[in-house]
Amino acid sequence: MYFNVTPQTLKMWTLTVVAVLLTYECVAYVVRVALRRKIRSSMLILLLTTVHSHYYSWWVFVEFYNDDLYLHWWKQLVFTLTEMVSTVVIVSQLDKAVPLFPRALVAIASIAIFHIVATGKDQFVESVLRSKGKFHQQYRDAAFMTSDVVLLNISSMEMMRTLFCRGDSTVNRRRNYRTFKRDVFLSAIVIAVLLVVFFIVFDESDLK
């Protein structure tokens, strides 16, 4: 890989420094929570599944700046921002001292569903299942789909456990369930709107 000695270099190194600092802060927080033996294992698993996605996002944006080509800039930005939101929510729920909120789990599951539906056809069915992508594309898309499925399944299981298996009173359980249904409904609307906009704006295949 070559590096152009242009203003793009500053952007690449700024991006890299920010990525390193965020990674350091995240790892430091995980270590502090782990040393207190307060780490929530399900959230740790979810956090680990996001590592590949964040590494890929960093590398793609470095390539954008280095080559000065931005064909899939906005498409990648959507996935990067939503992945970052999901990761922030996961980290906020990592400490067992913090109550596990169903709303946070709904957010994690919703973003996973958005990723699965948005990339399911061209980046998984076509690339992986029908073997139309190159090897690196098949590996990338299989890894993305696997991480999103894990995020969806674990967050959904934690959701059910939080709603129905805690020792709350019947009144609190009913109130929590009503709030949960409202959050799911609102999340479904947001996902639907995002998908409509996504497929209208980004209607081209990523296989190239």
C-alpha positions in Angstrom: 0.0 0.0 0.0 1.3 3.5 -0.9 0.6 6.8 0.8 0.1 10.1 -1.0 1.9 13.0 0.6 -1.1 15.3 0.5 -3.7 16.8 2.9 -5.3 13.3 2.7 -2.4 12.0 4.9 -3.4 14.3 7.7 -7.0 12.9 7.5 -5.7 9.4 7.6 -3.5 9.9 10.6 -6.1 11.9 12.4 -8.6 9.1 11.9 -6.0 6.6 13.1 -5.2 8.5 16.2 -8.9 8.9 17.1 -9.4 5.2 16.5 -6.4 4.3 18.7 -7.6 6.6 21.5 -11.2 5.2 21.4 -9.9 1.7 21.4 -7.6 2.4 24.4 -10.4 4.0 26.4 -12.7 1.1 25.6 -10.1 -1.6 26.6 -9.2 0.4 29.7 -12.8 0.5 30.8 -13.3 -3.2 30.1 -10.2 -4.0 32.2 -11.4 -1.9 35.1 -14.8 -3.6 35.1 -13.2 -7.0 34.8 -10.8 -6.4 37.7 -13.9 -5.6 39.9 -15.4 -8.8 38.7 -18.5 -6.9 37.6 -18.3 -7.6 33.9 -21.5 -8.8 32.2 -20.5 -11.8 30.1 -23.2 -11.4 27.5 -22.3 -7.8 26.8 -18.6 -8.7 26.6 -19.4 -11.3 23.9 -21.3 -8.6 22.0 -18.4 -6.2 22.3 -16.0 -8.7 21.0 -18.2 -9.4 17.9 -17.9 -5.7 16.9 -14.1 -5.7 16.7 -14.0 -6.8 13.1 -16.6 -4.3 12.0 -14.7 -1.4 13.6 -11.4 -2.5 12.2 -12.9 -2.8 8.7 -14.5 0.7 9.0 -11.2 2.2 9.9 -9.4 0.5 7.0 -12.1 1.5 4.5 -12.0 5.1 5.5 -8.2 5.1 5.3 -8.5 3.7 1.8 -11.0 6.4 0.9 -8.7 9.1 1.9 -5.6 7.5 0.5 -7.1 6.8 -3.0 -9.2 10.0 -2.9 -12.1 8.0 -4.2 -15.4 8.1 -2.3 -17.7 5.8 -4.3 -19.2 4.1 -1.2 -18.4 6.9 1.3 -22.0 7.6 2.5 -23.0 3.9 2.5 -20.0 3.0 4.7 -20.6 6.0 6.9 -24.2 4.8 7.7 -22.9 1.4 8.8 -20.0 2.9 10.8 -22.2 5.3 12.7 -24.9 2.8 13.5 -22.2 0.3 14.6 -20.7 2.9 16.9 -24.1 3.6 18.4 -24.6 -0.1 19.0 -21.1 -0.4 20.6 -21.6 2.6 22.9 -24.9 1.0 24.1 -23.1 -2.3 24.7 -20.3 -0.7 26.6 -22.8 1.2 28.8 -24.4 -2.1 29.8 -21.1 -3.9 30.4 -21.0 -3.3 34.1 -23.2 -5.5 36.2 -23.6 -2.6 38.6 -25.6 -0.9 35.8 -29.2 -2.3 35.4 -29.7 -4.0 32.1 -32.3 -1.9 30.3 -34.7 -3.5 27.8 -34.6 -0.2 25.8 -30.8 -0.6 25.3 -31.2 -4.2 24.2 -33.9 -3.1 21.7 -31.5 -0.6 20.3 -28.8 -3.2 19.8 -31.2 -5.7 18.2 -32.7 -3.0 16.0 -29.3 -2.0 14.6 -28.4 -5.6 14.0 -31.7 -6.1 12.1 -31.0 -3.0 10.0 -27.6 -4.3 9.1 -28.9 -7.8 8.2 -31.7 -6.5 6.0 -29.7 -3.7 4.4 -26.8 -6.0 3.4 -28.5 -9.3 3.2 -29.1 -9.5 -0.5 -26.0 -8.2 -2.3 -23.4 -8.6 0.5 -24.5 -12.1 1.7 -26.8 -13.9 -0.6 -25.0 -12.8 -3.8 -21.5 -12.7 -2.4 -21.5 -15.7 0.0 -24.3 -18.1 -0.8 -24.1 -17.7 -4.6 -20.3 -17.3 -4.5 -20.4 -14.3 -6.8 -17.9 -12.3 -4.6 -14.2 -12.7 -4.5 -12.7 -14.6 -1.5 -12.0 -11.5 0.5 -15.6 -10.3 -0.1 -17.0 -13.6 0.9 -14.9 -13.6 4.1 -15.9 -10.0 4.9 -19.6 -10.5 4.3 -19.8 -13.8 6.2 -18.0 -12.1 9.2 -20.4 -9.2 9.1 -23.5 -11.4 8.9 -22.2 -13.6 11.7 -21.6 -10.7 14.0 -25.0 -9.2 13.4 -26.8 -12.5 13.9 -24.9 -12.9 17.2 -25.8 -9.4 18.3 -29.5 -10.0 17.4 -29.7 -13.4 19.1 -27.9 -12.5 22.4 -29.6 -9.1 22.8 -33.0 -10.8 22.1 -32.3 -13.5 24.7 -31.2 -10.9 27.3 -34.4 -8.9 26.5 -36.6 -11.9 27.2 -34.7 -12.7 30.4 -34.8 -9.1 31.6 -38.6 -8.8 30.9 -39.9 -12.1 32.1 -37.3 -13.8 34.4 -36.5 -11.0 36.9 -38.2 -11.0 40.2 -40.3 -7.9 39.6 -43.8 -7.5 40.9 -46.7 -8.1 38.5 -47.4 -4.4 38.2 -43.8 -3.5 37.4 -43.6 -6.4 34.9 -46.7 -5.2 33.1 -45.5 -1.6 33.0 -42.1 -2.7 31.7 -43.8 -4.9 29.0 -46.0 -2.0 27.9 -42.9 0.2 27.6 -41.1 -2.6 25.8 -43.9 -2.9 23.2 -43.8 0.8 22.6 -40.0 0.8 22.1 -40.2 -2.1 19.7 -43.0 -0.3 17.7 -40.9 2.9 17.5 -37.8 0.9 16.6 -39.7 -0.8 13.8 -40.8 2.5 12.4 -37.2 3.9 12.5 -35.8 0.7 10.9 -38.4 0.8 8.1 -37.7 4.5 7.3 -34.0 3.9 7.4 -34.3 0.9 5.0 -36.5 2.8 2.6 -34.0 5.7 2.5 -31.1 3.3 2.3 -32.4 1.3 -0.7 -33.5 4.5 -2.5 -30.1 6.3 -2.1 -27.8 3.2 -2.2 -29.4 1.1 -4.9 -26.2 -0.2 -6.4 -24.6 -3.5 -5.6 -21.4 -3.5 -3.5 -20.0 -6.4 -5.5 -17.2 -5.0 -7.7 
